[in-house]
Amino acid sequence: MKISEEQQAIINSKVDTIVISNPGAGKTTTLALKVIDLLKNNIKPEKILCITYTTKAKKEMFDTIYRMAKAQEISESIILKINIHTFH
């Protein structure tokens, strides 16, 4: 998967991250990659918070993280501890 310099900067960031961009720009993929990076760097999944604006986006976020985590051989029990919520 080829990622942009901006995406890599977000993944490499060591501070809280917010990604705002147009639909289809890769927000979900970028944040999922960030979550995988955090997990691989021994951040507890309970300490990770993903916030979306819609239930559909929440499901898409979970599904993307789940797919990427499974490809990295991260266990399902860890994935299920990640906090993914909607903001209303």
GIGI-V580648 format. One record per run of one state. SS is the DSSP state (a for helix, b for strand, c for the rest). FROM is the first residue (numbers start at 1). LEN is the number of residues. Records with the same first field share a line. If there is no record, write none. Layout:
SS=FROM-LEN / FROM-LEN
This chain:
c=1-4 / 13-14 / 41-4 / 48-1 / 53-2 / 72-4 / 80-3 / 87-2
a=5-8 / 27-14 / 45-3 / 55-17 / 76-4
b=49-4 / 83-4
